[in-house]
């Protein structure tokens, strides 16, 4: 029997790594003829990523279908070279090209030579690792883009080279809304990704976006029933074939690999004691740390709302490429007496297994940073979101969820940490709207939850497109 090898590489961030690893499992589970090698870019300052990778490596030791190859370490660019962290990441990824080529060459020279029935049929990159298209071309391997975000955001990226020819100013200086084909509504510049509003970041987005069309296909972690307009907006003559095969989710979550198992179990026991659908969950993602003044406004808003809550509270990152960390002491950042006054209705914690909490029957609403993985998880479990974007493409995700799809409650669409402050009364108002059990958003989310599950079943829209992708790979 012919066997098929695929190589994956992704941006070294947890929000990119988890979905591509899950897609790898998804692919081999759907067709056991596939084996996958994931090339891992390591960053010492990201212990959460490294812990996740170590757990994946340990699990893969007992599997012949998926293996992980850690690439040699590369020094990150100096902060003096670029103002933008996005530009630094761009150069950091570029510096890995020789190591990636060597790793793939080694794979071809060993396993593929030893097994004449095995073929290397694809090299999968993600939205920010497009320099690896050069490696795929040099080695004559078909290259595919795995896009872990929404179809609307993909539409923005693909429209960016066209927009670039029309701009007379930077995106941050625009005073008119943008017409982007993947959106029904005109898009305010204020909801565009923060990095795209910076000069270096804009160049990084543009250089990656220009290369998407060089791939043989684009796999998107979405499903046809969620984003019909966006998916129908792409022209087959201008864009490679699209394969919306989501929602591809890690439903076990970090509960199975995060070292703080005791905290996880403490949170779950607390939730077990709460009535169904009465708890609001606040979580701002693996990179979402908020200022002290913003934390205090949230705390005051929670007290005003008086609704049960679980709050994953983390401090901002302290260095380049670093991620937020848990506070050593919550008392230093929260208002005096807050923990005592809310002890009967609330729980403040550090890092959590977000998906495990969303799956719990006690959760009734989610105040979220609107990372795409988080949106898909909340839809899967039928939990409505109140939008509080922080970084990345989250502002544009929030805009889509509220204005395009009517699947979320707006707290803010264009929040920027450091320049905005959501006041306590806004937090209270958002929580009360979110936890209103008769609101239309809650009903629509429950319906979309059903559709997300049907899409993944045999003969569902995503299942059919995954089979079509497999057929394309093995031809």
C-alpha positions in Angstrom: 0.0 0.0 0.0 1.3 3.4 -0.9 1.9 5.7 2.1 2.0 9.5 2.0 4.3 11.9 3.9 3.4 15.5 4.7 5.6 18.1 6.4 4.1 21.0 8.5 5.7 24.1 9.9 4.0 26.9 11.8 4.6 30.2 13.6 5.9 29.5 17.1 2.8 30.7 19.0 0.3 28.6 20.9 -2.6 29.9 18.9 -0.9 28.8 15.7 0.7 25.6 16.9 -2.4 23.9 18.5 -4.6 24.1 15.5 -2.0 22.8 13.1 -1.2 19.9 15.4 -4.9 19.1 15.7 -5.2 19.3 11.9 -2.3 16.8 11.7 -4.2 14.4 13.9 -7.4 15.1 11.9 -5.7 14.1 8.7 -4.1 10.9 9.9 -7.4 9.9 11.6 -9.3 10.4 8.4 -6.7 8.5 6.3 -4.1 6.3 8.1 -2.0 6.1 4.9 -0.7 9.6 6.0 2.4 10.2 8.1 3.2 13.8 9.3 6.4 15.4 10.3 6.0 18.7 12.2 9.0 21.0 12.1 9.1 23.0 15.4 10.6 26.5 15.7 11.6 27.0 19.3 11.7 30.2 21.3 13.2 29.9 24.8 11.1 32.8 26.2 7.8 30.9 25.5 7.7 28.2 28.2 4.0 27.5 27.5 4.8 26.7 23.8 7.7 24.5 24.9 5.7 22.6 27.5 3.0 21.9 24.8 5.6 20.7 22.3 7.2 18.5 24.9 3.8 16.9 25.7 3.3 16.4 21.9 6.7 14.8 21.5 6.1 12.4 24.4 2.7 11.3 23.0 4.1 10.9 19.5 6.7 8.5 20.7 4.0 5.8 20.7 2.7 6.8 17.2 4.2 6.0 13.8 2.0 8.5 12.0 3.0 11.8 13.6 6.5 12.9 14.7 8.0 16.2 15.8 11.4 17.6 14.7 12.8 20.4 16.8 14.8 22.7 14.5 18.2 24.1 15.6 17.9 27.3 17.7 18.3 30.6 15.9 19.1 33.9 17.6 16.2 36.3 17.4 16.8 39.7 15.8 17.8 42.5 18.2 15.0 44.9 19.2 17.3 47.7 17.9 16.8 46.4 14.3 13.0 46.8 14.1 10.5 48.8 16.1 7.8 46.2 15.4 7.8 42.8 17.1 6.0 41.5 14.0 8.9 42.5 11.8 11.4 40.8 14.2 9.3 37.6 14.1 9.4 37.8 10.3 13.2 37.9 10.2 13.4 35.2 12.9 11.3 32.9 10.7 13.3 33.7 7.6 16.5 32.7 9.4 15.1 29.2 9.8 15.0 28.5 6.0 18.4 26.6 5.8 17.4 24.4 8.8 14.0 23.7 7.3 15.6 22.7 4.0 18.1 20.5 5.8 15.4 18.8 7.9 13.2 18.0 4.8 16.3 16.9 2.8 17.2 14.5 5.7 13.6 13.2 5.7 13.7 12.6 2.0 17.1 10.9 2.2 16.2 8.5 5.0 12.6 7.4 5.4 11.6 8.0 1.8 14.6 6.3 0.3 14.2 3.4 2.7 10.6 2.9 1.8 9.8 2.9 -1.9 6.1 2.9 -1.2 6.2 6.2 0.7 5.8 9.6 -1.2 6.3 13.1 0.1 3.1 14.8 -1.2 2.8 18.1 0.6 4.5 20.9 2.6 2.0 22.8 4.8 2.9 26.3 5.9 0.8 28.8 7.9 -0.1 32.4 7.4 3.3 33.8 8.6 5.7 31.1 7.5 5.5 31.9 3.7 9.3 32.1 3.3 9.2 28.3 3.4 7.5 28.3 0.0 11.0 28.8 -1.3 12.1 25.6 0.4 9.2 23.7 -1.0 9.9 25.0 -4.5 13.6 24.2 -4.3 12.8 20.6 -3.2 9.9 20.3 -5.7 7.2 19.6 -3.1 3.6 20.9 -3.5 3.0 23.7 -0.9 -0.3 24.4 0.8 -1.3 27.1 3.2 -3.0 26.2 6.5 -4.9 29.3 7.6 -5.9 29.0 11.3 -8.2 32.0 11.3 -11.4 33.1 9.7 -12.3 33.3 6.0 -13.1 37.0 6.5 -9.5 37.6 7.7 -8.1 35.5 4.9 -10.1 37.8 2.6 -8.5 40.9 4.1 -5.1 39.4 3.6 -5.7 38.5 0.0 -7.2 41.9 -0.6 -4.2 43.7 0.9 -2.0 43.6 -2.3 -4.9 45.2 -4.2 -5.5 47.8 -1.4 -1.8 48.6 -1.3 -2.0 49.9 -4.9 -4.8 52.2 -3.9 -3.5 53.6 -0.6 -2.1 57.1 -0.5 -1.5 56.9 3.3 -0.9 54.3 6.0 -3.9 52.2 7.2 -3.7 53.9 10.6 -4.3 57.3 8.9 -7.3 56.3 6.9 -10.5 58.2 7.7 -12.9 56.1 5.5 -14.2 52.6 5.8 -12.8 49.9 3.6 -14.8 47.8 1.1 -13.3 44.3 1.5 -15.1 41.6 -0.6 -15.1 39.0 2.2 -17.2 41.3 4.4 -20.8 42.3 3.9 -20.3 45.6 5.7 -17.7 48.3 5.1 -14.8 47.7 7.5 -13.6 50.6 9.8 -9.8 50.9 9.9 -10.1 50.8 13.7 -10.8 47.1 13.6 -7.9 46.1 11.4 -5.1 44.1 13.1 -2.9 46.3 15.3 0.3 45.1 13.5 -1.1 46.0 10.1 -1.5 49.6 11.3 2.3 49.8 12.0 4.7 50.5 9.2 6.9 47.4 9.8 3.9 45.2 10.6 2.1 46.3 7.5 5.1 45.3 5.3 5.2 41.9 7.1 1.4 41.3 6.4 1.8 42.4 2.8 4.8 40.3 2.0 3.1 37.2 3.4 -0.2 37.9 1.8 1.3 38.3 -1.7 2.7 34.7 -1.4 -0.6 33.0 -0.5 -1.5 32.7 -4.2 1.7 30.8 -4.9 0.3 27.8 -2.9 -1.6 24.8 -4.4 -4.5 25.2 -2.0 -5.6 27.0 1.2 -7.0 25.1 4.1 -9.1 27.2 6.5 -10.2 26.4 10.0 -13.8 27.4 9.5 -16.9 25.8 8.1 -19.2 26.7 5.2 -22.3 27.3 7.4 -20.5 29.8 9.6 -19.0 32.1 6.9 -21.0 31.6 3.6 -20.5 35.1 2.3 -16.8 35.2 2.9 -16.2 31.8 1.3 -18.3 32.7 -1.7 -16.5 36.0 -2.2 -13.2 34.4 -3.4 -12.7 34.2 -7.1 -11.5 30.8 -8.3 -9.4 32.5 -11.0 -7.5 34.6 -8.5 -7.2 32.3 -5.4 -6.0 28.7 -5.0 -8.6 26.1 -4.2 -10.1 26.6 -0.7 -10.8 23.8 1.8 -12.8 25.0 4.9 -12.4 21.9 7.0 -13.2 23.2 10.5 -13.9 23.5 13.3 -10.7 21.6 14.0 -10.4 21.8 17.8 -8.3 20.4 20.6 -11.2 19.5 22.8 -9.0 18.0 25.5 -7.1 21.3 25.9 -4.2 22.1 28.1 -5.8 20.1 31.0 -3.9 17.1 29.7 -0.5 18.8 29.4 -0.3 21.9 31.5 1.9 21.4 34.6 -0.6 23.1 37.0 -3.0 20.2 37.2 -4.0 21.1 40.8 -5.3 24.5 39.8 -7.3 23.0 37.0 -8.9 20.5 39.3 -9.7 23.3 41.9 -11.5 25.3 39.2 -13.5 22.4 38.0 -14.6 21.4 41.5 -15.7 25.0 42.1 -17.7 25.0 38.8 -19.3 21.7 39.8 -20.9 23.5 42.7 -22.5 26.2 40.6 -26.0 26.1 38.9 -26.1 25.4 35.2 -25.4 28.4 32.8 -24.9 30.9 35.6 -21.2 31.6 35.4 -19.5 34.1 33.2 -16.0 33.2 32.1 -13.4 35.9 31.5 -10.2 34.9 29.5 -8.0 36.9 27.2 -5.9 34.3 25.6 -2.3 33.1 25.8 -0.9 36.6 24.9 -3.6 38.7 26.7 -2.2 40.5 29.7 -4.0 43.7 30.8 -2.8 46.9 32.6 -3.4 47.3 36.3 -5.9 50.1 35.7 -7.9 47.9 33.3 -7.9 45.0 35.7 -9.3 47.3 38.4 -12.2 48.4 36.1 -13.0 44.8 35.3 -13.1 43.9 39.0 -15.4 46.8 39.8 -17.7 45.9 36.9 -17.9 42.3 38.2 -18.9 43.5 41.6 -21.6 45.8 40.1 -23.0 42.9 38.0 -23.1 40.5 40.9 -23.0 37.5 38.6 -21.0 34.4 39.2 -17.6 34.4 37.4 -14.3 32.7 36.7 -11.6 35.1 35.7 -8.3 34.0 34.2 -6.1 36.9 35.2 -2.5 37.2 33.9 0.1 39.9 33.9 1.4 41.5 30.7 4.6 40.0 29.0 7.9 41.4 30.3 10.2 41.0 27.3 10.5 40.5 23.5 8.8 37.2 22.3 7.7 36.6 25.9 4.1 35.8 26.9 2.0 36.8 29.8 2.6 35.1 33.1 0.5 34.3 36.2 0.6 36.9 38.9 2.5 36.0 42.0 -0.1 37.8 44.1 -3.6 38.9 42.9 -3.9 41.3 45.8 -1.3 43.6 44.2 -3.4 44.3 41.2 -7.0 43.9 42.3 -8.9 46.5 44.4 -8.6 46.2 48.2 -10.9 43.5 49.6 -12.2 42.4 46.1 -11.3 38.7 46.7 -13.0 38.7 50.1 -16.2 40.5 48.8 -16.6 38.1 45.9 -15.4 34.9 47.5 -18.9 33.4 47.4 -19.6 34.1 43.7 -16.3 34.3 42.0 -12.9 32.7 41.3 -9.8 34.5 40.1 -7.1 32.2 38.7 -4.1 32.2 36.4 -3.7 30.0 33.3 -6.6 27.7 32.7 -7.7 25.0 30.3 -10.1 27.3 28.4 -11.8 24.6 26.4 -12.5 22.5 29.6 -14.2 25.4 31.2 -16.3 26.3 28.2 -17.5 22.7 28.1 -18.7 22.9 31.7 -22.5 23.0 32.3 -22.1 25.9 34.7 -20.8 28.3 32.1 -23.4 30.7 30.6 -21.2 33.3 28.9 -17.7 34.1 27.8 -15.9 37.5 27.8 -13.3 36.8 25.2 -10.3 38.3 23.4 -11.9 36.8 20.2 -9.0 34.7 19.1 -10.3 32.4 16.3 -9.7 29.2 18.3 -11.6 30.6 21.2 -14.5 31.7 18.9 -14.7 28.2 17.4 -14.6 26.6 20.9 -17.4 28.8 22.2 -19.5 28.1 19.2 -18.9 24.3 19.5 -20.2 24.4 23.1 -23.0 27.0 22.4 -21.6 29.6 24.7 -22.2 33.2 23.6 -19.3 35.7 23.6 -19.0 39.3 24.7 -16.1 40.8 22.6 -13.0 42.2 24.1 -10.2 41.9 21.4 -6.6 42.5 22.5 -4.1 41.7 19.8 -3.5 39.9 16.5 -6.5 39.8 14.2 -8.9 39.8 17.2 -10.5 43.2 16.4 -11.5 42.0 12.9 -12.8 38.8 14.4 -14.9 40.7 16.9 -16.3 42.9 14.1 -17.3 39.8 12.2 -18.9 38.1 15.1 -21.0 41.2 16.1 -21.7 43.1 12.8 -21.5 40.4 10.2 -22.9 37.3 11.9 -24.8 38.5 14.9 -23.2 35.8 17.0 -21.7 37.9 19.8 -22.4 40.8 22.2 -20.3 43.9 21.8 -18.3 45.2 24.7 -15.6 46.7 22.4 -14.7 45.9 18.8 -11.6 48.1 18.5 -10.0 47.9 22.0 -6.2 48.6 22.1 -4.4 47.9 25.3 -2.6 51.0 26.5 -4.7 53.5 24.6 -8.2 52.5 25.7 -9.9 51.8 29.0 -13.2 49.9 29.3 -14.9 51.4 32.4 -16.6 49.4 35.1 -20.1 50.4 34.0 -19.3 49.1 30.5 -18.1 45.8 31.9 -21.3 45.5 34.0 -23.5 46.3 31.0 -21.7 43.8 28.8 -22.1 41.1 31.4 -25.7 41.7 32.0 -26.5 41.6 28.2 -24.4 38.5 27.8 -26.1 36.6 30.6 -29.6 37.6 29.4 -31.0 34.2 28.6 -33.7 35.5 26.2 -31.3 37.5 23.9 -31.3 36.6 20.2 -27.5 36.1 20.2 -27.8 33.2 22.6 -30.3 31.5 20.4 -28.3 32.0 17.2 -25.1 30.6 19.0 -27.0 27.4 20.0 -28.1 26.9 16.4 -24.5 27.5 15.1 -23.3 25.0 17.7 -25.4 22.3 16.1 -24.2 23.3 12.6 -20.5 23.1 13.6 -20.9 19.5 14.8 -22.9 18.5 11.7 -20.1 20.0 9.5 -17.6 17.6 11.0 -19.7 14.4 10.6 -19.5 12.1 7.7 -21.1 13.8 4.7 -21.0 17.1 6.5 -19.5 20.1 4.6 -16.1 20.1 6.3 -15.8 16.3 6.1 -16.5 16.3 2.4 -13.9 19.0 1.8 -11.3 17.2 3.8 -11.8 14.1 1.7 -11.4 16.3 -1.4 -8.1 17.7 0.0 -6.9 14.1 0.6 -7.8 13.2 -3.0 -5.8 16.2 -4.2 -2.8 15.2 -2.2 -2.6 11.6 -3.2 -3.1 12.1 -7.0 
